[in-house]
Amino acid sequence: MELKKLTNRIYYLPNEEKNDRPVLGYIYGNKYSLAIDAGNSSKHVEKFYQELRKINLRLPDYTVITHWHWDHTFGMHAVSGKTIAGQMTNKKLKEVAAWQWSDDDMKNRLETGEDIEMCDTCIKVEYPNRENIKVITSDVEFSGSLKINLGGICLEITEANSPHSEDSVFVYVPEEKTIFVGDAGCEDFYNNDGKFDKYKLEKYIELIRSFDFNNYVWGHDKPESREEVLNYLENKLKDIK
């Protein structure tokens, strides 16, 4: 996968399905640069950084985490600069940091519902040696919202309860009319059997409409336009009404 340019100041590394690697975003300002999500391993981080180096982009000064799920956070220990996460995300990461990774431990988490089959399978693909798994909390923790000036471009970072995970964080870039949502617009695989909750989806659509954007960056798919993503979400809502 090669780095792709989305706007004048925004790039992204596409997702990889076989090992559940999500999209990694990159925004550069005149003074600082910022990444969206830390990926699922140090190998994922290094691939991202290799692509940045190829086109002479500096490594991120900050990395914002969109939610706690393993594929977006297990690379946190390997990133450059400081990591930023919402309070709810850090709370969950503290729990995950205490997990053990033997076959029995992983099987037990499937049985109790702490983890799910898809994540269990992909973790084993990404980590042939699970002793290499290292989970940490962020350097910077916020609650509610946060604004960051990268120099010539400002970001609005917001916590939100989404259909996918209650600790979701959005990164909105007004100057580039782009919003990064991680997996926020997807179904809930941990608490709702891989389905949408009607109320949460309604609220999510209302929230997304409040942002002025042209580019909507998914965690596991190619970016879409405002019209495309709203059509998708509204059709999903119709399906469950």
C-alpha positions as CSV (number, residue, x, y, z in Angstrom):
1,M,0.0,0.0,0.0
2,E,1.3,3.4,-0.9
3,L,0.5,6.8,0.7
4,K,-2.3,8.7,-1.1
5,K,-2.8,12.4,-1.3
6,L,-6.4,13.5,-0.4
7,T,-6.0,17.3,-0.2
8,N,-3.3,19.9,-0.2
9,R,-2.3,19.1,3.4
10,I,-3.8,15.6,3.9
11,Y,-2.5,12.2,3.1
12,Y,-3.5,8.7,4.1
13,L,-2.2,5.1,4.0
14,P,-5.0,2.8,2.8
15,N,-6.3,-0.1,4.9
16,E,-5.2,-3.8,4.6
17,E,-7.9,-6.4,5.1
18,K,-6.0,-9.6,5.8
19,N,-4.6,-8.3,9.1
20,D,-7.2,-5.7,9.8
21,R,-4.9,-2.7,9.4
22,P,-7.0,0.5,9.3
23,V,-6.5,3.7,7.3
24,L,-3.8,5.9,8.9
25,G,-4.2,9.7,8.3
26,Y,-1.6,12.4,8.1
27,I,-2.0,16.2,8.2
28,Y,0.9,18.6,7.9
29,G,1.1,22.2,9.0
30,N,3.8,24.8,8.8
31,K,5.1,23.9,12.4
32,Y,3.8,20.5,13.3
33,S,2.4,17.4,11.7
34,L,-0.3,15.0,13.0
35,A,-1.3,11.4,12.4
36,I,-4.7,9.9,12.9
37,D,-4.5,6.5,14.5
38,A,-1.5,4.5,15.5
39,G,-2.2,1.3,13.6
40,N,-2.1,-2.3,14.9
41,S,1.6,-2.9,15.4
42,S,5.1,-1.4,15.2
43,K,5.3,-3.0,11.7
44,H,2.3,-1.1,10.6
45,V,3.8,2.2,12.0
46,E,7.1,1.6,10.3
47,K,5.4,1.0,6.9
48,F,3.5,4.3,7.4
49,Y,6.7,6.1,8.2
50,Q,8.5,4.6,5.3
51,E,5.9,6.0,3.0
52,L,6.1,9.4,4.6
53,R,9.9,9.4,4.2
54,K,9.6,8.6,0.5
55,I,8.0,11.9,-0.2
56,N,10.0,13.8,2.4
57,L,7.2,14.4,4.9
58,R,8.3,14.7,8.5
59,L,7.2,12.1,11.0
60,P,4.2,13.1,13.1
61,D,4.6,15.3,16.1
62,Y,1.3,14.0,17.4
63,T,-0.9,11.0,16.8
64,V,-4.6,11.1,17.7
65,I,-6.4,7.9,18.5
66,T,-10.0,7.5,17.2
67,H,-11.1,4.7,19.6
68,W,-9.7,1.9,21.7
69,H,-9.9,-1.1,19.4
70,W,-6.7,-3.0,18.9
71,D,-6.2,-2.2,15.2
72,H,-6.1,1.5,15.9
73,T,-4.0,1.4,19.1
74,F,-1.5,-1.5,19.3
75,G,1.1,0.6,17.4
76,M,1.0,3.5,20.0
77,H,4.2,2.5,21.7
78,A,6.1,2.8,18.4
79,V,4.9,6.2,17.1
80,S,7.1,9.3,17.0
81,G,6.0,12.4,19.0
82,K,3.1,12.4,21.5
83,T,-0.1,10.4,21.4
84,I,-3.5,12.0,22.2
85,A,-6.6,10.1,23.2
86,G,-10.0,10.7,24.8
87,Q,-10.6,10.0,28.5
88,M,-12.9,7.0,27.7
89,T,-10.3,5.5,25.2
90,N,-7.6,5.7,27.8
91,K,-9.8,4.0,30.4
92,K,-10.3,1.1,28.1
93,L,-6.7,0.9,27.1
94,K,-5.7,0.6,30.8
95,E,-7.9,-2.6,30.9
96,V,-6.5,-4.0,27.7
97,A,-2.9,-3.4,28.9
98,A,-3.6,-5.9,31.6
99,W,-4.7,-8.6,29.2
100,Q,-2.5,-11.8,28.7
101,W,-2.1,-13.3,25.2
102,S,-1.8,-17.0,25.6
103,D,-4.1,-19.2,23.5
104,D,-6.1,-19.9,26.7
105,D,-6.4,-16.2,27.7
106,M,-7.6,-15.3,24.2
107,K,-10.1,-18.1,24.1
108,N,-11.4,-17.1,27.5
109,R,-12.0,-13.5,26.3
110,L,-14.0,-14.8,23.4
111,E,-16.2,-16.9,25.7
112,T,-16.8,-13.9,28.1
113,G,-17.4,-11.5,25.2
114,E,-14.5,-9.3,26.2
115,D,-13.1,-9.8,22.7
116,I,-14.6,-10.9,19.4
117,E,-13.7,-13.6,16.8
118,M,-12.7,-11.2,14.0
119,C,-10.2,-9.3,16.2
120,D,-8.9,-12.6,17.7
121,T,-8.2,-14.0,14.2
122,C,-6.5,-10.9,12.9
123,I,-4.4,-10.4,16.0
124,K,-2.9,-13.9,15.4
125,V,-2.1,-12.9,11.8
126,E,-0.4,-9.6,12.7
127,Y,1.4,-11.2,15.7
128,P,2.9,-14.6,15.0
129,N,4.7,-14.0,18.3
130,R,2.2,-12.5,20.7
131,E,4.9,-11.6,23.1
132,N,5.4,-8.6,20.9
133,I,2.0,-7.1,21.8
134,K,2.5,-3.9,23.9
135,V,-0.5,-1.8,24.9
136,I,-0.1,1.6,26.4
137,T,-2.3,4.7,27.2
138,S,-1.8,8.1,25.6
139,D,0.7,10.8,26.5
140,V,-2.1,13.4,26.4
141,E,-5.7,12.8,27.5
142,F,-8.6,15.1,26.9
143,S,-12.3,15.1,27.6
144,G,-14.9,16.7,25.3
145,S,-13.0,18.6,22.6
146,L,-9.6,19.9,21.8
147,K,-8.2,22.3,19.2
148,I,-4.7,22.1,17.7
149,N,-2.9,24.6,15.6
150,L,-0.4,22.9,13.4
151,G,0.7,26.2,11.8
152,G,-1.4,27.4,8.9
153,I,-4.0,24.7,9.6
154,C,-6.2,24.0,12.7
155,L,-7.8,20.8,13.8
156,E,-10.9,20.2,15.9
157,I,-10.8,17.0,17.9
158,T,-14.1,15.8,19.4
159,E,-15.2,12.9,21.6
160,A,-18.6,11.4,20.6
161,N,-20.7,8.3,21.3
162,S,-21.0,6.6,17.9
163,P,-22.8,3.5,16.7
164,H,-19.5,1.7,16.6
165,S,-18.0,2.6,20.0
166,E,-18.9,5.0,22.8
167,D,-15.4,6.4,23.0
168,S,-15.2,7.5,19.4
169,V,-13.1,10.6,18.5
170,F,-13.4,12.7,15.3
171,V,-10.7,14.8,13.7
172,Y,-12.2,17.6,11.7
173,V,-10.1,19.8,9.4
174,P,-12.2,22.8,8.5
175,E,-9.7,24.4,6.0
176,E,-9.5,21.1,4.0
177,K,-13.2,20.3,4.6
178,T,-12.2,16.8,5.7
179,I,-13.3,14.7,8.7
180,F,-11.6,11.5,10.0
181,V,-14.0,9.3,12.0
182,G,-12.2,6.0,12.5
183,D,-14.9,3.3,12.6
184,A,-17.5,5.6,14.1
185,G,-20.0,5.1,11.3
186,C,-19.8,1.3,11.4
187,E,-21.8,-1.3,13.3
188,D,-21.1,-2.3,16.9
189,F,-19.4,-5.7,17.0
190,Y,-18.8,-5.8,20.7
191,N,-22.1,-4.9,22.2
192,N,-24.8,-5.3,19.5
193,D,-23.9,-8.4,17.5
194,G,-22.5,-6.5,14.5
195,K,-25.6,-4.5,14.0
196,F,-26.6,-0.8,14.2
197,D,-28.5,0.6,17.1
198,K,-31.3,2.7,15.7
199,Y,-31.1,5.5,18.2
200,K,-27.3,5.8,18.0
201,L,-27.4,5.8,14.2
202,E,-30.0,8.6,14.2
203,K,-27.9,10.7,16.5
204,Y,-24.7,10.0,14.5
205,I,-26.3,11.1,11.2
206,E,-27.4,14.3,13.0
207,L,-23.9,14.9,14.3
208,I,-22.2,14.2,10.9
209,R,-24.6,16.7,9.2
210,S,-23.4,19.4,11.6
211,F,-19.9,19.3,10.0
212,D,-19.1,21.1,6.8
213,F,-17.0,18.5,4.9
214,N,-16.4,17.3,1.4
215,N,-14.2,14.3,2.4
216,Y,-15.2,11.6,5.0
217,V,-12.3,9.3,5.9
218,W,-13.4,5.8,7.0
219,G,-11.2,3.6,9.1
220,H,-11.4,0.6,6.8
221,D,-12.5,1.9,3.4
222,K,-11.6,4.5,0.8
223,P,-12.7,8.1,1.6
224,E,-16.1,9.2,0.5
225,S,-17.9,12.4,-0.3
226,R,-20.5,14.0,2.0
227,E,-23.3,12.8,-0.3
228,E,-22.0,9.2,-0.5
229,V,-21.6,8.7,3.2
230,L,-24.9,10.3,4.1
231,N,-26.7,8.2,1.6
232,Y,-25.1,5.1,3.0
233,L,-25.9,5.9,6.6
234,E,-29.5,6.9,5.8
235,N,-30.1,3.7,3.9
236,K,-28.8,1.8,6.9
237,L,-31.2,3.6,9.1
238,K,-34.1,2.8,6.7
239,D,-33.2,-0.9,6.9
240,I,-33.7,-1.0,10.7
241,K,-36.8,1.2,11.0
